[in-house]
Amino acid sequence: MNRATNSRFAAAGGLLRAEPHELPALGWSFAYFFCLLCGYYVLRPIRDEMAVQAGTGRLPWLFTATFVAMLALAPAFGWLCARLPRARLLPAAYAFFILNLIAFRVALDAGVTARELAPVFFVWLSVFNLFVVSVFWSFMSDIFDAGQAARLYGTIAAGGSLGAIAGPSLTALAARALGIGNLFLVSAAFLGVAILCIATLGRWARRHPRAGEPPPEQAIGGSPLAGAREAFASPYLLAVSAYLLCYTSLSTALYFQQVEIVPAALADSAERTRLFATVDLTVNALTLIVQLAVFARLNARLGIAWMLALMPLVSIVGFAWLGTLPTLAALVAFGVTRRVGEFAVSKPSRETLFTVVPREERYKAKNFIDTVVYRGGDSASAWLVGALRGAGASLAAIAWGAVPVAAAWLAVGWWLGRRHETMRGDSARSD
């Protein structure tokens, strides 16, 4: 490698806060997450419009169906974890979803209408999004340690944000020309490229193994239900579950507000779809900027406890605003701010929490928390909000009811941040 190349690597490493040997892995991780979220966001605007057409009355049933699907998938994934090494586990999981996307295309070609497909697609996409992203971050926490995560996760997450910009842009530009069926195949193609990224990252990880970790060729082992047991047995993982439950319950409450406020303000379906796509683009453009330019420096300055507390603080203010003024402008402003903060700050910080736990917990317990616990919170909060609306509670009252939940979220996040620092110090001393 010549001096000019070394100089460019050094400059890139300084800008991204990465060591020279980490740059290839950082680039492939960036590309991997880009492919996942681009493939998802190609399809997300279709799901959101389907939800508006379904109305709030069907949302609790859709969230419950998603939760049931997660319950069925969790032991199957646990069974695969127990038997397959990492190099085969991840490609097998993504290949399964590629086959699903092809099946959707075949169903449309066979005469199934988009409206008939809507409930199945809503549930499937909700499962798909959580599962593939959870497996991605499990892999990241397996090849990067806590110190690397603090420096690199913001940049890696930016790959997802760039994909989340490209996805809805592609849908907006090509949906009419390609049609829904071909968009399924576009999403499948991105998953195929993600499998290539996994293989390349696996080779890098074999050259740069984490200290004290089992070899990647070794199957994770354990029982198919170990993830649930570990998630409830560990106070640390139980707190991670509580943090996620607070987040998802507030997200569901906000989604109900969206499903009612948006159609009241915009009667035309095309206008609503454009609004959803515009919001997605705005969120992901702002998220990309924060991830690349702010996350690592903000994390170094504030520490993980404050990083986990920032979005709960924003949510306290935002839900109080919606409680006072439940308008489309307030919904969009709060929704954009909250999603940018979640993707750029809370999510990378939350994923860092898993760098200090054993590999089995990184895959099984993490997947159980990210899927079953997450969608369980969705389902329970959907029924609760639906019941409150049915009993005559106003949107403003529901927004005010979310404020104490956000306060609890803040307390759990602060405890988790402090506990992570303690576990990280213990792990460093043991190494």
C-alpha positions as a printed Julia matrix, in Angstrom:
431×3 Matrix{Float64}:
   0.0     0.0     0.0
   1.58    3.32   -1.06
   1.92    6.49    0.97
  -0.99    8.27   -0.78
  -3.32    5.36   -0.07
  -2.18    5.24    3.56
  -2.85    8.96    3.83
  -6.37    8.58    2.43
  -7.11    5.7     4.81
  -5.84    7.76    7.74
  -7.99   10.74    6.73
 -11.07    8.56    6.33
 -10.39    6.85    9.63
 -10.02   10.17   11.42
 -13.25   11.5     9.97
 -15.2     8.35   10.84
 -13.36    7.69   14.14
 -12.26    4.28   12.81
  -8.92    2.49   12.96
  -7.41    1.65    9.51
  -8.03   -2.1     9.91
 -11.7    -1.37   10.79
 -12.46    0.57    7.6
 -13.25   -2.46    5.37
 -15.65   -3.87    7.97
 -17.18   -0.44    8.46
 -17.77   -0.1     4.71
 -19.34   -3.54    4.32
 -21.49   -3.05    7.44
 -22.65    0.28    6.01
 -23.54   -1.45    2.7
 -25.26   -4.33    4.51
 -27.55   -2.02    6.49
 -28.18    0.1     3.38
 -29.5    -2.96    1.54
 -31.73   -4.05    4.42
 -33.45   -0.72    4.94
 -33.63    0.17    1.26
 -35.42   -3.13    0.65
 -37.8    -2.41    3.54
 -38.52    1.22    2.65
 -39.32    0.31   -0.93
 -42.41   -1.36    0.54
 -43.21    0.76    3.62
 -45.3     3.5     1.9
 -47.56    0.76    0.52
 -48.09   -0.63    4.03
 -48.88    2.79    5.52
 -51.53    3.52    2.92
 -53.02    0.06    3.53
 -53.22    0.88    7.25
 -55.09    4.12    6.57
 -57.56    2.28    4.34
 -58.04   -0.4     7.0
 -58.82    2.24    9.65
 -58.15    2.21   13.4
 -60.79   -0.48   14.0
 -58.62   -3.17   12.36
 -55.27   -2.03   13.75
 -55.51   -3.96   17.07
 -56.2    -7.15   15.11
 -53.29   -6.5    12.75
 -50.92   -5.81   15.65
 -52.14   -8.95   17.43
 -51.64  -11.05   14.31
 -48.11   -9.65   14.05
 -47.43  -10.58   17.68
 -48.69  -14.14   17.1
 -46.46  -14.43   14.04
 -43.49  -13.31   16.12
 -44.31  -15.93   18.78
 -44.27  -18.61   16.11
 -41.03  -17.36   14.55
 -39.01  -16.99   17.78
 -38.61  -20.73   18.62
 -37.92  -21.52   14.96
 -35.09  -18.99   14.96
 -33.88  -20.36   18.31
 -33.79  -23.84   16.79
 -31.68  -22.57   13.87
 -29.34  -20.73   16.28
 -28.75  -23.94   18.21
 -27.72  -25.84   15.09
 -26.15  -23.46   12.58
 -22.91  -21.46   12.77
 -23.1   -17.73   12.17
 -21.88  -18.06    8.57
 -24.92  -20.16    7.67
 -27.5   -18.78   10.12
 -27.8   -15.27    8.72
 -27.93  -16.19    5.01
 -30.57  -18.82    5.8
 -32.74  -16.24    7.6
 -32.54  -13.74    4.73
 -33.09  -16.43    2.09
 -36.37  -17.3     3.84
 -37.62  -13.72    3.44
 -36.47  -13.59   -0.2
 -38.69  -16.61   -0.88
 -41.57  -14.83    0.88
 -41.21  -11.81   -1.41
 -41.19  -14.01   -4.48
 -44.36  -15.7    -3.15
 -46.1   -12.3    -2.87
 -45.25  -11.6    -6.49
 -46.6   -15.01   -7.55
 -49.82  -14.38   -5.59
 -50.42  -11.1    -7.43
 -49.75  -12.77  -10.77
 -52.28  -15.46   -9.81
 -55.02  -12.86   -9.42
 -54.94  -11.98   -5.71
 -55.73   -8.26   -5.41
 -53.62   -5.8    -3.43
 -56.61   -5.18   -1.12
 -56.96   -8.92   -0.41
 -53.24   -9.17    0.21
 -53.19   -6.13    2.51
 -53.7    -7.8     5.94
 -51.12  -10.53    5.24
 -48.67   -8.01    3.83
 -49.08   -5.63    6.79
 -48.29   -8.42    9.24
 -45.46   -9.83    7.12
 -43.71   -6.48    6.65
 -43.98   -5.72   10.36
 -42.34   -9.07   11.16
 -39.76   -8.73    8.39
 -38.6    -5.28    9.45
 -37.99   -6.16   13.08
 -36.48   -9.57   12.42
 -33.93   -8.7     9.73
 -32.79   -5.58   11.58
 -32.5    -7.49   14.86
 -30.33  -10.14   13.21
 -28.21   -7.41   11.63
 -27.45   -5.77   14.98
 -26.8    -9.17   16.59
 -24.13   -9.7    13.95
 -22.68   -6.24   14.56
 -22.44   -6.83   18.32
 -20.76  -10.15   17.56
 -17.92   -8.7    15.47
 -17.47   -5.3    17.22
 -16.79   -4.79   20.94
 -18.26   -2.02   23.12
 -15.48    0.46   22.36
 -15.79   -0.07   18.62
 -19.58    0.16   18.85
 -19.37    3.57   20.53
 -17.2     4.84   17.66
 -18.64    3.0    14.65
 -22.35    2.36   15.22
 -23.38    5.87   14.2
 -21.7     5.5    10.81
 -23.06    1.99   10.35
 -26.56    3.19   11.2
 -26.1     5.91    8.58
 -25.97    3.16    5.96
 -29.49    2.23    6.98
 -30.58    5.86    6.81
 -29.18    6.21    3.31
 -31.05    3.06    2.34
 -34.18    4.46    3.93
 -33.81    7.53    1.71
 -33.18    5.49   -1.42
 -36.08    3.09   -0.76
 -39.03    5.53   -0.73
 -37.34    7.57   -3.49
 -37.29    4.46   -5.65
 -40.93    3.75   -4.82
 -42.0     7.32   -5.55
 -40.18    7.35   -8.91
 -40.87    3.83  -10.12
 -44.05    2.57   -8.41
 -46.32    3.44  -11.34
 -43.95    1.98  -13.95
 -42.95   -1.16  -12.05
 -46.1    -1.99  -10.14
 -46.37   -3.54   -6.67
 -45.34   -7.01   -7.85
 -42.0    -5.87   -9.23
 -41.32   -3.81   -6.1
 -41.39   -7.1    -4.18
 -38.63   -8.39   -6.47
 -36.6    -5.19   -6.05
 -36.73   -5.66   -2.28
 -35.67   -9.31   -2.69
 -32.66   -8.24   -4.77
 -31.45   -5.95   -1.99
 -31.66   -8.85    0.47
 -29.54  -10.9    -1.92
 -26.8    -8.25   -1.86
 -27.04   -8.21    1.97
 -26.11  -11.92    1.98
 -22.96  -11.05    0.0
 -22.09   -8.41    2.61
 -22.51  -11.0     5.38
 -20.05  -13.37    3.7
 -17.45  -10.61    3.29
 -17.84   -9.42    6.89
 -17.5   -13.0     8.08
 -14.09  -13.24    6.43
 -13.0    -9.95    8.07
 -14.21  -11.16   11.47
 -12.16  -14.36   11.16
  -9.06  -12.21   10.61
  -9.95   -9.87   13.5
 -11.75  -11.98   16.16
 -13.09  -10.4    19.34
 -11.06  -11.32   22.42
 -12.61  -14.07   24.52
 -15.28  -14.94   21.92
 -15.98  -18.47   20.57
 -15.01  -19.06   16.92
 -17.67  -18.07   14.35
 -17.71  -21.61   12.96
 -19.16  -22.85   16.25
 -22.95  -23.11   16.47
 -24.5   -20.92   19.17
 -26.12  -23.96   20.83
 -28.67  -23.97   23.63
 -32.38  -24.66   23.43
 -34.86  -23.04   21.01
 -36.59  -21.28   23.94
 -33.38  -20.05   25.59
 -33.94  -16.51   24.33
 -37.14  -16.05   26.33
 -35.59  -17.57   29.45
 -32.51  -15.36   29.24
 -34.53  -12.22   28.56
 -36.59  -12.69   31.73
 -33.86  -14.11   33.98
 -31.35  -11.27   33.61
 -32.18   -7.93   35.32
 -30.14   -6.18   32.64
 -32.03   -7.79   29.73
 -35.31   -7.33   31.6
 -34.55   -3.61   31.74
 -33.76   -3.64   28.0
 -37.19   -5.24   27.48
 -38.84   -2.57   29.63
 -37.05    0.19   27.69
 -38.28   -1.28   24.42
 -41.84   -1.76   25.74
 -42.02    1.91   26.7
 -40.77    2.9    23.26
 -43.11    0.64   21.31
 -46.19    1.49   23.37
 -45.59    5.19   22.75
 -44.95    4.51   19.06
 -48.28    2.68   18.81
 -50.1     5.53   20.55
 -48.53    7.95   18.07
 -49.46    5.68   15.14
 -53.11    5.77   16.22
 -52.91    9.55   16.28
 -51.49    9.46   12.74
 -54.22    7.16   11.42
 -56.9     9.58   12.67
 -55.3    12.99   12.24
 -53.91   12.46    8.72
 -57.17   11.44    6.95
 -59.04   14.19    8.81
 -56.6    16.73    7.37
 -56.07   15.12    3.93
 -59.04   13.45    2.25
 -57.2    12.28   -0.89
 -55.41    8.89   -0.77
 -52.66   10.01   -3.16
 -51.97   13.08   -1.03
 -51.68   10.92    2.09
 -49.27    8.53    0.37
 -47.18   11.5    -0.77
 -47.16   12.87    2.77
 -45.96    9.53    4.18
 -43.21    9.3     1.55
 -42.16   12.93    2.19
 -42.01   12.35    5.93
 -39.93    9.21    5.41
 -37.51   11.08    3.17
 -37.23   13.99    5.61
 -36.69   11.72    8.6
 -34.03    9.68    6.89
 -32.17   12.67    5.42
 -31.95   14.31    8.85
 -31.05   11.0    10.48
 -28.19   10.49    8.03
 -26.73   13.88    8.9
 -26.96   13.24   12.66
 -25.48    9.75   12.39
 -22.49   10.8    10.31
 -21.73   14.15   11.89
 -23.06   14.01   15.45
 -23.54   10.54   16.99
 -19.96    9.52   17.8
 -19.04   12.96   19.14
 -22.27   13.31   21.11
 -21.8     9.84   22.57
 -18.23   10.64   23.58
 -19.37   13.85   25.27
 -22.59   12.68   26.98
 -22.13    8.94   27.54
 -24.65    6.19   26.91
 -26.96    7.02   29.84
 -27.76   10.46   28.42
 -27.99    9.05   24.89
 -30.66    6.62   26.06
 -32.48    9.4    27.95
 -32.7    11.96   25.13
 -35.7    10.52   23.26
 -37.75    9.91   26.4
 -37.25   13.61   27.2
 -38.37   14.56   23.68
 -41.41   12.29   24.03
 -42.5    13.93   27.27
 -42.52   17.31   25.52
 -44.01   15.99   22.27
 -46.96   14.13   23.76
 -47.73   17.12   25.99
 -47.77   19.23   22.8
 -50.15   16.8    21.06
 -52.3    16.74   24.18
 -52.6    20.5    23.98
 -52.78   20.81   20.18
 -53.63   17.57   18.27
 -53.08   18.95   14.76
 -51.35   17.63   11.63
 -48.53   20.16   12.03
 -47.87   19.06   15.62
 -48.06   15.39   14.62
 -45.57   15.8    11.78
 -43.13   17.94   13.77
 -43.13   15.62   16.77
 -43.15   12.48   14.64
 -40.19   13.6    12.55
 -38.17   14.69   15.6
 -38.92   11.47   17.46
 -38.07    9.21   14.55
 -34.82   11.07   13.79
 -33.83   10.77   17.44
 -34.76    7.1    17.57
 -32.84    6.13   14.43
 -29.84    8.41   14.97
 -29.43    8.34   18.75
 -31.55    5.82   20.68
 -31.3     2.86   18.3
 -27.48    2.79   17.95
 -27.17    3.38   21.7
 -29.64    0.6    22.48
 -27.75   -1.81   20.22
 -24.53   -1.0    22.09
 -26.12   -2.53   25.19
 -25.73   -6.01   23.69
 -21.96   -5.78   23.19
 -21.37   -6.7    26.86
 -23.48   -9.9    26.95
 -22.52  -13.45   25.77
 -23.07  -14.54   22.15
 -26.13  -16.68   22.91
 -27.85  -13.69   24.5
 -26.82  -11.48   21.57
 -28.7   -13.69   19.13
 -31.45  -15.51   21.02
 -32.39  -13.13   23.83
 -31.89  -10.08   21.63
 -34.04  -11.54   18.87
 -36.76  -12.45   21.39
 -36.7    -8.91   22.81
 -36.58   -7.21   19.4
 -39.44   -9.28   17.99
 -41.75  -10.91   20.55
 -41.38   -8.27   23.27
 -41.52   -5.45   20.73
 -44.66   -6.72   18.97
 -46.2    -7.8    22.26
 -45.97   -4.18   23.36
 -47.46   -3.12   20.02
 -50.38   -5.52   20.4
 -51.16   -4.7    24.03
 -50.94   -0.95   23.51
 -53.02   -1.18   20.32
 -55.85   -2.89   22.19
 -55.53   -0.43   25.07
 -55.64    2.65   22.85
 -58.43    1.11   20.79
 -60.44    0.46   23.96
 -59.85    4.0    25.2
 -61.03    5.43   21.88
 -64.05    3.14   21.96
 -64.87    4.39   25.46
 -64.83    7.97   24.2
 -61.32    9.11   25.16
 -60.1    11.93   22.94
 -56.8    11.96   21.08
 -55.65   14.72   23.43
 -56.43   12.61   26.52
 -54.5     9.66   25.07
 -51.54   11.93   24.35
 -51.51   13.18   27.94
 -51.73    9.57   29.15
 -48.52    8.83   27.23
 -46.53   11.42   29.21
 -46.03    9.29   32.39
 -45.04    6.32   30.21
 -42.36    8.53   28.66
 -41.19    9.46   32.16
 -40.86    5.76   33.05
 -38.94    5.26   29.79
 -36.53    7.99   30.9
 -35.87    6.3    34.25
 -35.24    2.87   32.71
 -32.91    4.34   30.08
 -30.82    6.11   32.69
 -30.45    2.92   34.78
 -29.51    0.88   31.71
 -26.82    3.35   30.69
 -25.22    3.24   34.13
 -25.43   -0.55   34.3
 -23.84   -0.91   30.83
 -20.84    1.17   31.88
 -20.36   -1.05   34.93
 -20.58   -4.27   32.87
 -18.21   -2.86   30.26
 -15.64   -2.06   32.94
 -15.99   -5.54   34.46
 -15.51   -7.13   31.04
 -12.4    -5.05   30.31
 -10.85   -6.08   33.63
 -11.59   -9.76   33.02
  -9.91   -9.62   29.58
